[in-house]
Each structure stands twice: as structure tokens, then as C-alpha cells.
Amino acid sequence: MPATLDGQILTLSGFVGDNWWDEGFTYDEVMVALASVEDDSELDVFINSGGGYATEGAAIHALLARRSGTTNVIVDGVAASAASLIAMAGETVTMSAGSIMMIHDPAGISFGTSADHQKAVEALEALATAYARVYAAKSGKTADECREIMKAESWMTPEQAIAEGFADAANDNEASAVAAFDYRAYAHAPDQLRAVASANGWSLKQATRKLPTASAPAPTGHQKEKPIMIDKTKADTQPANIEEATATAAREAVKADRERHAAIMALEEAKGREQLAAHLHATTEMSVDEVKAALAAAPATSTEEKPSAAAYDKSRAAAGAGLAAPGSGEGKPKSGLSELITARIERKRA
């Protein structure tokens, strides 16, 4: 659900950014909600989020941090990644019983030349530095100390978060069930969070292929299936159901992955492009038809004979004759491998 305001209580639940799994909140939604709150008044912000886009989290943190009134943050369930940065906007940060907080380095996906990847590295370093400064301002630690905690992907109970300075207090209120998120995307997520993500089918790869709710309304009569949610304080009472659901989901996923791999490698377009075909299978969720189109746009390298130097120069001259002047926009290919793949992996997470 989006950011919701009830009097002086703002609830932020789900993915940080554009809605995934039909749950989430955005900068725009938070800004609209805050427009109904007196800037100098006291506001309670309940957060239950597994994270999302790093830049969106930073923007929402800035919205809350610049309020002149008192902002009290209550972590209700989980505040991970970008959501933990948002939590740092609270003059007081309180952890509900059984809740959890996680801070780590922001992550992203880049595509292109080595220069493109280097730019992505520089952008992530800048973002990580900015995050570390926010954590340092709250905890009293140095930015370098916070950066080391971030690099370790640190998951903290209420007591640990308080000890590290990222939270001020804990209450006895039972934490809500954790928000929908693919916790398997994190390197050190607790096993219980991985299990609930698997049981519910919360997958970042699947979510990136889903159109926004506003663009793809559900058919009339559609009933959204209620996800399996686990209250962390009671998680130990339900291991059998979780393990069974996880095992079933894993078997189905492995079978589907093998079938997709076989279909991709059997494509006529994969001949001479086997390495690229295997790469697209392993690193994207593109359909077989999409991989086919991408392969068709790429040159075959494994089996094609290299042209002679004379033939190469001749082909370059012929191609150059048809190109427009730089910057004109004319003569550009309308589609290609880079555009097709980039459209699928352009989003970042944190």
C-alpha cells in the first residue's frame, strides 16, 4: 500500500519506490501525505519495508528530515536498506518487539563499456558516502565506521540497533508481519526472511518484469491472493509450512530454469553466440523470444570467419558514408542489443 496518513500517524509500508508486488510507497506519495500535516507538529512515522531504490530512500529521508516539527520513527516489522536510511530521519527511532534493521552498501546494475561500468562504480561510491554520513549523524559514529558496518551488511535486533546508535529505544508492541520483499537478494539475510520470501514468491527478477499497477489494472473480478506473512516473534512456530513451501518453490524454479536454458541454447540465433546466450539466461529474466531478438541483433563471433583487413576497411568506409553528422540523431540504429537489455535492467535497488 502507498504512504498513508491517519491524523498525525504516517505509515510507510512495502517497497521504497515504484510499487512492486502491489505494495510500496514513493517520494511523491510521502510528499502529498506531508502536505496535510502541519510542518511544526509532532509526527509518528511507522516503517515496515525491506528496502528499494537507494535514491528514492534518500529523497524520502530528506523530506522527513527537514520538517521543523518532531518526527518519531517506529520500526514496525523491518527497516532494511533504503528503509533504514529513511528511519534515520527520526529524532527518536523506536524498534518494535521482534523488529529488525539492516544497513548495507547500495547496489545497482550497469551495462555497457568499461567506462560505463566505471561511472556506475563512481555513482555507487558517492551514494554510499552520502548514506554513511546520514548513519553517522544519527549514531554518533564516524562516516568511515558506518561505512564498514554497511559493507558488512549488518542485520540488527532492537537491542543491537540501540547499542550501535541507530535506534534510541525499543517498545513492547509486537512487530507487524514483514513487508513483501525478496530478502534472498541480500547476502546475509536471516533464514526466516529468506523462507518467507520464497514461500510467497517475492522475487526481484519477477517484479522487474511486472507493469506498474496503474498501467495494468487487474481484470474485473480478480481477487488478489493474500501472501503468507510471518510475524517474526512467532516465526519459530511455523517452520514446517515454510520449509515445505520453500522446497516446492525451489523444485519448480529449478525445473523452469532448466527448461528455459535448454530452449535458449536450442535457438538458431544462439549458434555462434553461445556465450552471450548463456549470459542472457543466467543474468536476466528475459523470455525466450526476447533472448532470440537480442541474439539476432548481436554479431556471431564463435563461428564466423574474421574479414580480411581490406574487406574490413571497405565495410567501414561504406558504413561511414551513410552516417549523419555527430549529434544530429540521424543514422542511429533504432534498436539493438544494448537498448533491448538496458530496458530490462535499468532499475537499481538498494
Buried (B, 14 or more C-beta within 10 A) or exposed (E): BBBBBEEBBBBBBBBBBBBBBBBBBBBEBBEEBBEEBEEEEEBBBBBBBBBBBBBBBBBBBBBBBEBEEEBBBBBBBBBBBBBBBBBBBBBEBBBBBBBBBBBBBBBBBBBEEEEEEEEBEEBBEEBBEBBBEBBBEBBEBEBEBBBEBBEEBBBBBBEBBBEBBBBBEBBEBBBBBBBBBBBBBBEEBBEBBBBBBBBBBBBBEEBBEEEEBEEEEEEEEEEEEEBBBBBBEEBEEBEEEBEEBBEEBEEEEEEEEEEBBEBBBEBEBBBBBBEBBBEBBEBBBBEBEBBBBBBEBBEBEEEEEEEEEEEEEEEEEEEEEEEEEEEEEEEEEEEEBBEBBBEBBEBBBB
